Amino acid sequence: MMIRNLLCSIPLTGLLVLGSQIAAHPQSDSGKQSSPATKSVAGKVTAIGKGGTSFAVQVDGTNDQTMQFVVNTKTQVQGEVKVGSLVDVDYQRIDAGQNLAVNVSVRS
């Protein structure tokens, strides 16, 4: 009886090991797109859109380059952002050519 239990448990153990190896090395699906690259910029907030869903930043080191950003519920904000605030913005380029702010940090 003990030998039969042992022989039955060997295939089960093999399946568990095989299953853990498959889970550790998932196959990539070439049909899925990866998330957009995250870029960073620093500057001064020059405008905040209605409802706080967008803002503009004059990029540090330039006198005339202003970038527009949109925010969503996943945007993380550290500090109080207002016109004149110095900020660091991590963003991703999304559909329709918009810059989605992923993380906004107010500099002291």
VOGU-3710 file (C-alpha; in Angstrom, 3 decimals, decimal comma):
1> mmirnllcsi> 0,000/0,000/0,000  2,790/2,408/0,884  4,601/1,714/-2,402  1,406/2,394/-4,354  0,929/5,756/-2,559  4,534/6,639/-3,285  4,181/5,756/-6,967  1,005/7,856/-7,238  2,608/10,875/-5,585  5,630/10,984/-7,936
11> pltgllvlgs> 3,614/12,111/-11,013  1,768/14,662/-8,866  5,061/16,078/-7,609  6,328/16,297/-11,187  3,233/18,250/-12,247  3,665/20,674/-9,342  7,313/21,274/-10,249  6,448/21,716/-13,923  3,610/24,095/-13,038  5,878/26,234/-10,872
21> qiaahpqsds> 8,443/26,437/-13,687  5,800/27,578/-16,165  4,520/30,205/-13,713  8,070/31,457/-13,110  8,697/31,901/-16,852  5,498/33,181/-18,455  5,470/33,297/-22,231  5,316/36,762/-23,722  2,443/37,549/-26,019  3,792/39,415/-29,023
31> gkqsspatks> 0,283/40,716/-29,774  0,177/42,800/-26,584  1,718/46,236/-26,466  4,079/47,124/-23,647  3,409/50,187/-21,569  4,739/53,445/-23,012  8,179/54,615/-21,933  8,233/56,953/-18,947  10,133/60,217/-19,410  10,916/62,997/-16,951
41> vagkvtaigk> 10,987/66,773/-17,048  11,430/69,516/-14,471  10,145/73,066/-14,514  7,685/75,658/-13,263  3,903/75,256/-13,426  2,555/78,081/-15,599  -1,130/77,090/-15,766  -3,640/74,644/-14,324  -6,639/73,609/-16,417  -10,268/73,711/-15,342
51> ggtsfavqvd> -11,047/71,062/-12,780  -7,348/70,333/-12,286  -7,289/67,695/-15,025  -4,395/69,312/-16,886  -1,474/71,646/-16,312  1,385/73,315/-18,166  5,069/73,405/-17,217  7,770/75,741/-18,500  10,724/73,374/-18,850  13,865/74,230/-16,855
61> gtndqtmqfv> 16,706/75,585/-18,960  14,427/76,977/-21,666  12,692/80,324/-21,940  9,961/79,281/-24,311  9,340/75,516/-24,119  6,093/74,783/-22,339  4,763/71,250/-22,060  1,121/70,323/-21,486  0,162/67,403/-19,230  -3,081/65,631/-18,372
71> vntktqvqge> -3,748/63,756/-15,148  -5,991/60,823/-14,282  -6,958/58,885/-11,172  -3,662/56,956/-11,261  -1,477/60,090/-11,284  0,492/60,342/-8,039  1,027/63,850/-6,671  3,473/64,711/-3,884  2,938/68,197/-2,508  0,555/71,018/-3,405
81> vkvgslvdvd> 0,736/71,881/-7,088  -0,197/75,450/-8,005  0,840/78,056/-10,557  4,455/78,967/-9,826  5,320/75,619/-8,182  8,610/74,019/-9,200  7,885/70,411/-10,107  9,432/67,196/-11,374  7,071/65,335/-13,707  7,326/61,713/-14,798
91> yqridagqnl> 5,078/61,221/-17,829  4,105/58,887/-20,633  3,041/59,757/-24,167  -0,477/58,376/-24,691  -3,025/58,202/-27,489  -3,926/61,459/-29,213  -0,406/62,761/-28,560  -1,074/63,794/-24,963  1,425/63,641/-22,113  -0,029/61,736/-19,151
101> avnvsvrs> 1,549/62,778/-15,850  2,325/59,578/-13,954  4,041/61,238/-10,988  4,228/64,930/-10,033  6,555/66,010/-7,218  6,710/69,568/-5,934  10,297/70,689/-5,290  11,036/72,707/-2,146
//
